[in-house]
Each structure stands twice: as C-alpha cells, then as structure tokens.
Amino acid sequence: MSITARIAEMGKHKALMLETLVQWYLWFVCCLLFFFLNYGWGSFGDTPYVNYLFAALGETIGAAVFLFVLTFMGRKTGLMLGLVFSCLCFLLAMIPWQWTDLWSFERLMTLVSIVGVTVAFTICYLYSAELAPTTHRGLVLSSCSISARFAAFIGPFVSDIFHSSTVKLGVNASLAGSAALLVLLLPETRMLPIPEQAKDVSRRRKKQRRANDGA
C-alpha cells in the first residue's frame, strides 16, 4: 500500500485519525517541555553545570519511574501521571520563595519537573507504537516525530519569547495540563493485542467503550 493510500485510509477511519492527532499534540508538548528545560538551566544565575547535574539525576529517576509505571500502571495512566506531575511542578514553581541567593522554589520545582517530562516523553514512544495499527505504524510514528522536531526547534527559544518567568511557567503548565486531558481520549494498550489494520483501531475503541459502559 502506497503512502497516499495509507493517508486516504486514515481519513476514512475517524478513530485512527483522532488518536493520531492526539499523539501529534502529545509528542509536541513533551518534546517542547523537554527541550525548554534542558536549554534553560543557564538562566538561574550561577554555573549551569550544577543544574545539568541535577537534571541528569532527575532524568535517571524518570527512567526508573518509567519502568515501574509500565509494569504496574500501564501506558495511559503513566503518561497522564507524568504530564500532571509536570503541570503541578510548573504551577508550584510560581510561588515566590527564595531562601538563598541562588536557590529558589522556582529553581527546585523546575528541576523536579524533569522527572515527569522524562516519564511522559519516554512513554510516548512505546504508547504510539502500540496504538498505531501495523499498516500505518510507520506513518504514525514518523508524523509524530515530525511534530516533535518542530517542538525541538521552538523549545529552546521559549525563554527568549517570554521574559516573565511566571508567564513561561504558566504556558508550560497549560501545555502539560491540556496534554494530560487529551490522554483521556486514548485507550489503554497494556496487555492488549496490537491492531493490525485501521479497522482494528475502531473495533478496539468500541470494545473499550462497551467495557466502560458495563463497568
């Protein structure tokens, strides 16, 4: 099947199109937040090496949490928790509390938020591969990667676009919160067979809708 035929078939199946559009936004938000954080550590005033050290520690913790979440909570719940955690960290970072010349609550919570962003961004790779049917998996993942690359271009410049730290944190919190809400539109894929064709995606959504109604 040609790429044109795959795109045309995707347009015929609303379930596949909906899930793909949601994934584009999730990849965009996760990548934008990831690059915003990792290119913004120098804005705290002192040497950036300490910030990068703590950020690397946060990403290591995020990788460990990622394995725990996948094993016991599933993809959908884990992705939502990572985004909600990041959203809360950005909101708490708005509290104007500074106990030393270099350390403030904004700096602390921004460093902590990298854990949630790492968990969410890592889950996106596996979750998208399980959501997409075999016939469209390459198309879906490559288009998600394109969305993430656009975010990678924008993320490092967020600090330059918004000079107020409150505005920057508010924008990031809004992005993470809205992405967490959109995850509700996606089905859970843990311990479930991977769809092979576009029509299998529609069937999966109908089955989960019936299961939710029965519960």
C-alpha positions in Angstrom: 0.0 0.0 0.0 1.4 3.4 -1.0 1.8 6.3 1.4 -1.0 8.1 -0.4 -3.3 5.2 0.1 -2.4 4.9 3.8 -3.2 8.6 4.3 -6.5 8.2 2.5 -7.4 5.2 4.6 -6.6 7.1 7.7 -9.1 9.7 6.8 -11.8 7.1 6.4 -11.3 5.8 9.9 -12.2 8.5 12.5 -10.8 6.5 15.4 -7.4 6.2 13.8 -7.4 9.9 12.8 -8.4 11.1 16.3 -5.8 9.0 18.0 -3.1 10.2 15.6 -4.0 13.9 16.1 -3.9 13.4 19.9 -0.5 11.8 19.6 0.9 14.6 17.5 0.0 17.0 20.2 1.4 14.8 23.0 4.7 14.4 21.2 4.8 18.2 20.5 4.2 19.1 24.2 6.5 16.5 25.7 9.4 17.4 23.3 8.8 21.2 23.8 8.9 20.9 27.6 12.0 18.6 27.4 14.0 21.0 25.3 12.7 24.0 27.2 14.0 22.6 30.4 17.4 21.3 29.1 18.2 24.5 27.3 17.1 26.8 30.1 19.3 25.8 33.0 21.7 28.6 32.4 19.0 31.2 33.3 19.3 30.6 37.0 22.3 32.7 37.5 25.2 30.5 38.7 27.2 27.9 36.8 24.9 25.7 34.7 26.9 22.6 35.5 25.2 22.1 38.8 21.8 22.4 37.1 22.7 19.9 34.5 23.9 17.5 37.1 20.6 17.7 39.0 18.8 17.5 35.7 20.7 14.3 34.7 19.8 12.9 38.1 16.1 13.8 37.5 16.2 12.0 34.1 17.7 9.0 35.7 15.0 8.9 38.3 12.4 9.4 35.5 13.8 6.4 33.6 13.4 4.2 36.8 9.9 5.5 37.3 9.1 4.8 33.7 9.9 1.1 34.2 7.7 0.9 37.3 4.8 2.7 35.6 4.9 0.5 32.6 4.9 -2.7 34.7 2.2 -1.8 37.2 0.1 1.1 35.8 0.1 0.9 32.1 0.7 3.4 29.3 -2.3 5.6 29.6 -2.1 6.1 33.3 1.6 6.5 33.3 1.5 9.2 30.6 -1.2 11.1 32.4 0.7 10.9 35.7 3.9 12.2 34.1 2.1 15.2 32.5 0.0 16.0 35.6 3.1 15.8 37.8 4.9 18.2 35.4 1.9 20.6 35.4 1.9 20.7 39.2 5.6 21.4 39.3 5.3 24.3 36.9 2.4 25.7 38.9 4.2 25.3 42.2 7.3 27.0 40.7 5.3 30.2 40.5 5.4 30.6 44.3 7.9 33.5 45.0 10.0 31.8 47.7 13.8 32.2 47.7 15.9 31.0 50.6 19.4 31.8 49.3 20.8 34.0 46.5 20.9 31.0 44.1 18.2 28.6 45.3 14.5 29.4 45.0 11.3 27.3 44.9 11.1 28.1 41.1 14.5 26.5 40.6 13.8 23.5 42.7 10.4 22.7 41.2 11.7 23.2 37.7 14.4 20.7 38.3 11.9 18.3 39.8 9.6 18.7 36.8 12.2 17.0 34.5 11.2 13.7 36.2 7.6 13.9 34.9 8.6 15.2 31.5 11.1 12.3 31.1 8.5 9.7 32.0 5.9 11.2 29.7 8.2 11.6 26.7 9.6 8.1 27.1 6.2 6.5 27.3 5.1 8.3 24.1 7.5 6.2 22.0 6.1 2.9 23.2 2.5 4.1 23.5 2.3 5.4 20.0 3.8 2.2 18.6 1.1 0.1 20.4 -1.7 2.5 19.4 -1.0 2.6 15.7 -2.0 -0.4 13.5 0.7 -2.4 11.7 -0.4 -1.0 8.3 0.0 2.6 9.5 2.7 2.4 12.2 5.5 3.8 10.2 3.3 6.7 9.0 2.0 7.5 12.5 5.4 7.3 14.2 7.2 9.4 11.5 4.5 12.1 11.6 4.7 12.1 15.4 8.5 12.5 15.1 8.0 15.5 12.7 5.7 17.1 15.3 8.3 16.6 18.0 11.1 18.1 15.8 9.0 21.3 15.4 8.8 21.4 19.2 12.5 20.8 19.4 13.1 24.0 17.3 10.7 26.1 19.5 11.5 24.8 22.9 15.0 26.4 23.4 13.5 29.8 22.5 10.6 29.8 24.9 12.8 31.6 27.5 13.6 34.3 25.0 10.0 34.7 23.8 8.5 35.1 27.3 10.7 37.3 29.6 8.5 36.8 32.7 9.1 33.6 34.5 5.5 33.4 35.6 4.3 33.6 32.0 6.8 30.9 31.0 5.7 28.6 33.8 2.1 29.3 33.1 2.4 28.4 29.4 4.3 25.2 30.3 1.7 24.2 32.9 -1.1 24.9 30.4 0.5 22.7 27.8 1.2 19.8 30.2 -2.3 20.1 31.7 -4.1 20.2 28.3 -2.0 17.2 27.1 -2.9 15.2 30.2 -6.6 15.8 29.5 -6.3 14.7 25.8 -4.8 11.4 27.0 -8.3 10.6 28.3 -9.3 10.2 24.6 -6.8 7.4 24.1 -7.4 3.7 25.0 -5.1 1.7 27.3 -2.9 -0.8 25.4 -1.3 -2.7 28.2 -1.7 -6.5 27.9 -3.8 -6.0 24.8 -3.2 -7.2 21.2 -1.7 -4.7 18.8 -4.1 -3.7 15.9 -3.1 -4.9 12.5 -5.3 -2.7 10.3 -7.1 0.6 10.6 -10.4 -1.0 11.2 -9.0 -2.8 14.2 -8.5 0.6 15.9 -12.2 1.3 15.6 -13.1 -2.1 16.9 -10.7 -1.6 19.9 -12.4 1.7 20.8 -15.8 0.2 20.6 -14.8 -2.7 22.8 -13.3 -0.4 25.4 -16.4 1.9 25.3 -18.6 -1.1 25.9 -16.4 -2.2 28.8 -16.5 1.2 30.3 -20.3 1.4 30.0 -20.6 -2.0 31.6 -18.4 -1.0 34.5 
